[in-house]
Amino acid sequence: LSLVGAGSCLETLEKGKPLIVVINDKLMDNHQLELAKQLHRDGYVLYCNCSTLVETLQSMDLSALKPFPPGQPEKFASFLDKVLGLQ
């Protein structure tokens, strides 16, 4: 269970833990919701807001969640090298 923050979500997912993301509805320009929706569409998390948390907990099926793929920092480093003209 996590209040959404990109770092918190990724850290939890990278450790192979199932995750329910609880959205803060009071935020303007809600990037939390965008992140949670995308991770949900990809099959990695469940998400809800505070008013639907109990319902989500009662109906959740954590076995339906897919494992999050491991990071590939070497690909990002290679991309940066190309962009910066170091390669």
N, C-alpha and C positions, 0 to 999 in steps of 0.2 A: 504494500500500500504506500503510495507516494503522492505528496503534493507536487505537482509538476514543476520540474526544472529540468532542462535538457541534460545537465550533468548527472543529476540524481537518476533520471530514467536510464541513461546509457550505462552508468555504473552498475545499476541493479540488473539490467538485461545482460550485460557482459559477464556477470557472475552466474548467469543461468537461473536466476530467480524469477518466478512468475510475478507479474506486476499488475496492480490495479491503480490507475492514475486518477486522482481526485482533482478536478478542475476548480479553480477559484473563479466563480462567475462574476465577481465584482471588478475584475481587471478590465480596463479599457484596452482595445486593440489586442485581443486575447490570443497571444502566440501559444500559450499553454494548450488551448483547445486545438489549435492547428496541429501541434506536435502530437498530442494524444490521438486525434483522429487519424493522422497518417500512420502512426505506430499500430493503431487498431486495425486500419484497413490492411496493413501488411501482415496482420495476424500475430503481433508480438505482445500486445497488452489488451487489457480491458480498461475502460474508462467510464467515469460518471462524475456527477457533481455531489455536493454534500446532501442535497435533498433526495438523490436517488442511490446513495451509498448502501443503505440497508437492502433495498431491492436488488442491487447488483451483487452484493454478498450472498444473498439467498439464492440467486439464480445462476451464479457464475459456474463456468465449466473450464477450469484451468487446464485441463487436458487438451483443450482445443487450441491452446496457444502454441505457436511455433518457437523453436529455439532461435535466439538472436545470433546472427553470424558474427564470428570474431572480427575484430578490426584488422585493417591492413595498412598500418602506418607507412610501410615502405612504398605503397602506391601513392599516398599523399605526398611523401617526400619527393618522389620522382616527378610528380606533377608540379610541385613548387620549383624544383630544379629547372624544369623546362620553362615555366613561366618567367623565372628570374634569369634565364639564359645561362645557367650554370652547367648545363648538360650538353 
